[in-house]
Amino acid sequence: MNLKLQLKKTGLLQLIGNTPLIKIESLSTLTGREIFMKCENFNPGGTIKDRPALGMVIQAIADGSLKPGMTIVEGTAGNTGIGLAMVGQALGFKTIIVLPKGQDPSKLKMLSLYGAQIVETDAVVYPDERHFFLMGKKIGTSSPDYWWANQFDNPANWQSHYQTTAPEMWLQMKGEIDHLVCAAGSTGTIAGAAKYFKQMAPSCKVTLVDPTLSSLYSNFHHNTWDVKGEYTMAEGVGITRPCDNWTTAKPFIDDAFILPDQAITSLAYFVREKEGIVSGMSSMLNMAGALRTALKAPKGARIVTFMCDGGDRATSKLYNPEFLKDKKLDATVLKDNELLKYFGSL
């Protein structure tokens, strides 16, 4: 505990956590259910991944696996890497971040600003040896001077959300939560939050929202890892293989469904016009999942989810007209009844 307090007081690290929670007024009014998002983009690194980055590093220092002079290594779609680079720089550690090609350029810029060595690999499906996770593992375990964070199997990932994110949200909502909706990448967020909420209120329903390329949906419903190979622009969410954090999360999840990129796009442009909300692609997947859940929930239900990052991480894709046109995604702002009809059909 003393170690945690000491590290949290170091520079920007003291700003991680205690993020605000907002009500999405337009969608709440439209559906007759209350939809809330915890604004994790207020963390100093701009994403929810600051929490597990700090938690994993704290634990590694505490158990002696990360010592002064060592280098932090991780394979990531970007945001965990940014968090680790920020935490590493604040505490005097170098970082090597392996990520798949095609990530939003803003992520590469942030990694560079925090002094990370960037290794880009081909965007391939696991278990291809070029996959970012396997490349990160190969590098991270290649030297005794490296510490491999391994966010997918590291329990300090989900514990950071169990110990900080979920309790904060529970207090902000005064314990009145009917549904938690969450997308998953390393599955740490949904594991930690779902476990906490289920312990506090067993009646709280937990739903996983999955992008098209992921296999978490098929594993939840059919216990298989089916890889469809369909494209999704959502970065940092969805996996196609087992990991320890998913094993922790799965028993606390009640349902799972898939949403296409068009749902992310339609909702992004709707809430931008209605409320000036601009956020990242995983955030919009969460919001879209919350909207779909709201339409199937009883009137007055209270639904929570996460704004994982801000719109600055989505300028080359979600908010890029040329990209949307190339992917045949329609950014037309739907009318209220059109939005309800579309999401009601999903």
Secondary structure, 3 states (H helix, E strand, C coil): CHHHHHHHCCHHHHHCCCCCEEECHHHHHHHCCEEEEEEHHHCCCCECCHHHHHHHHHHHHHHCCCCCCCEEEEECCCHHHHHHHHHHHHHCCEEEEEEECCCCHHHHHHHHHCCCEEEEECCCCCCCCCCHHHHHHHHHCCCCCEEECCCCCCHHHHHHHHHHHHHHHHHHCCCCCCEEEECCCCCHHHHHHHHHHHHHCCCCEEEEEECCCCCHHHHHHHCCCCCCCCCCCCCCCCCCCCCHHHHHHHHHCCEEEECCHHHHHHHHHHHHHHHCCCECHHHHHHHHHHHHHHHHCCCCCEEEEEECEEHHHCCCCCCCHHHHHHCCCCCCCCCHHHHHHHHHCC
